[in-house]
Amino acid sequence: MSLKQSLEWRYATKKFDANKKLSNEQLNELLETVRLSPSSYGLQHYEILVVENAAVREQLREAAYGQTQLTDASQIIVFAAETEINEAYVEKYVDEVARVRGVEREQLRPFEESMLGAVGRYTEDQKIAWAHKQAYIALGVLMSAASEMGIDNCPMEGFNAGKFDEILGLKEKGLTTSVIACIGFRAEDDAYAHFAKVRKPADDLFIRI
Ligand SMILES: Cc1cc2nc3c(=O)[nH]c(=O)nc-3n(C[C@H](O)[C@H](O)[C@H](O)COP(=O)(O)O)c2cc1C
């Protein structure tokens, strides 16, 4: 299937088949694809939790207004924004760039200065908003990749982020929940699978200048 066909096939799955799980290979391939998501400066301002534990998922479901996908999907992917994007965070990243690319640390100084400039200019709230945006890019990659692999998915904002942070112990990790995705396989009787796609017509969506 082309990516376009995959996106026509996918829909926000409301009812997952609780008996169907991703294989380890599928999960690893999907996570590796998400790991390749681009981000501003490459800072990857987030971490990603893969939740399988049934008891934790029960709690998350309650914090997501009872949405059944939380307990029936194969895994819950939680995109969590970094709340401490600071000089130390940038420094660690630049160290990694130097190591992976085999370049002198000093050569990366202008790149580092540019990132520190952005980090210094932003308020704490702006930095977290910046991190959330990057997490959404990773969500987009996950949905596209999963769909290409024939894995159903449902992105979700319908949850209490404060409660998610508490259940998952994110505050202590310097993280806060951005958005989540449930992944797995659709139940045969999920009526939503047959709904026509509602999207803006191209003329209303694209502005050509
Ligand atoms: C960021 C985001 C948050 C969403 N939150 C929820 C949600 O909490 N629960 C849900 O069932 N669907 C949720 N959706 C699914 C949308 O309602 C759905 O993608 C949209 O109606 C288009 O339908 P389609 O994805 O089936 O084509 C969300 C989608 C996005 C992208």
Ligand as a Chemical Component Dictionary entry (heavy atoms), coordinates in Angstrom:
data_LIG
# 
_chem_comp.id                   LIG 
_chem_comp.type                 NON-POLYMER 
_chem_comp.pdbx_formal_charge   0 
_chem_comp.three_letter_code    LIG 
# 
loop_
_chem_comp_atom.comp_id 
_chem_comp_atom.atom_id 
_chem_comp_atom.alt_atom_id 
_chem_comp_atom.type_symbol 
_chem_comp_atom.charge 
_chem_comp_atom.model_Cartn_x 
_chem_comp_atom.model_Cartn_y 
_chem_comp_atom.model_Cartn_z 
_chem_comp_atom.pdbx_ordinal 
LIG C1  C1  C 0 -4.479  14.931 18.592 1  
LIG C2  C2  C 0 -5.703  14.085 18.457 2  
LIG C3  C3  C 0 -6.488  13.803 19.567 3  
LIG C4  C4  C 0 -7.581  12.932 19.476 4  
LIG N1  N1  N 0 -8.267  12.548 20.613 5  
LIG C5  C5  C 0 -9.152  11.527 20.518 6  
LIG C6  C6  C 0 -9.690  10.934 21.684 7  
LIG O1  O1  O 0 -9.391  11.308 22.824 8  
LIG N2  N2  N 0 -10.548 9.890  21.536 9  
LIG C7  C7  C 0 -10.894 9.399  20.308 10 
LIG O2  O2  O 0 -11.649 8.422  20.233 11 
LIG N3  N3  N 0 -10.410 9.975  19.178 12 
LIG C8  C8  C 0 -9.541  11.000 19.255 13 
LIG N4  N4  N 0 -8.994  11.533 18.105 14 
LIG C9  C9  C 0 -9.423  11.028 16.798 15 
LIG C10 C10 C 0 -10.087 12.082 15.932 16 
LIG O3  O3  O 0 -11.379 12.346 16.389 17 
LIG C11 C11 C 0 -10.061 11.564 14.476 18 
LIG O4  O4  O 0 -8.722  11.408 14.085 19 
LIG C12 C12 C 0 -10.770 12.504 13.524 20 
LIG O5  O5  O 0 -12.125 12.586 13.826 21 
LIG C13 C13 C 0 -10.603 12.055 12.084 22 
LIG O6  O6  O 0 -11.077 10.749 11.911 23 
LIG P1  P1  P 0 -10.171 9.552  11.403 24 
LIG O7  O7  O 0 -8.860  9.628  12.131 25 
LIG O8  O8  O 0 -10.945 8.318  11.791 26 
LIG O9  O9  O 0 -9.978  9.687  9.943  27 
LIG C14 C14 C 0 -7.938  12.423 18.203 28 
LIG C15 C15 C 0 -7.180  12.763 17.083 29 
LIG C16 C16 C 0 -6.072  13.548 17.199 30 
LIG C17 C17 C 0 -5.215  13.797 15.994 31 
# 
loop_
_chem_comp_bond.comp_id 
_chem_comp_bond.atom_id_1 
_chem_comp_bond.atom_id_2 
_chem_comp_bond.value_order 
_chem_comp_bond.pdbx_ordinal 
LIG C1  C2  SING 1  
LIG C2  C3  SING 2  
LIG C2  C16 DOUB 3  
LIG C3  C4  DOUB 4  
LIG C4  N1  SING 5  
LIG C4  C14 SING 6  
LIG N1  C5  DOUB 7  
LIG C5  C6  SING 8  
LIG C5  C8  SING 9  
LIG C6  O1  DOUB 10 
LIG C6  N2  SING 11 
LIG N2  C7  SING 12 
LIG C7  O2  DOUB 13 
LIG C7  N3  SING 14 
LIG N3  C8  DOUB 15 
LIG C8  N4  SING 16 
LIG N4  C9  SING 17 
LIG N4  C14 SING 18 
LIG C9  C10 SING 19 
LIG C10 O3  SING 20 
LIG C10 C11 SING 21 
LIG C11 O4  SING 22 
LIG C11 C12 SING 23 
LIG C12 O5  SING 24 
LIG C12 C13 SING 25 
LIG C13 O6  SING 26 
LIG O6  P1  SING 27 
LIG P1  O7  DOUB 28 
LIG P1  O8  SING 29 
LIG P1  O9  SING 30 
LIG C14 C15 DOUB 31 
LIG C15 C16 SING 32 
LIG C16 C17 SING 33 
# 
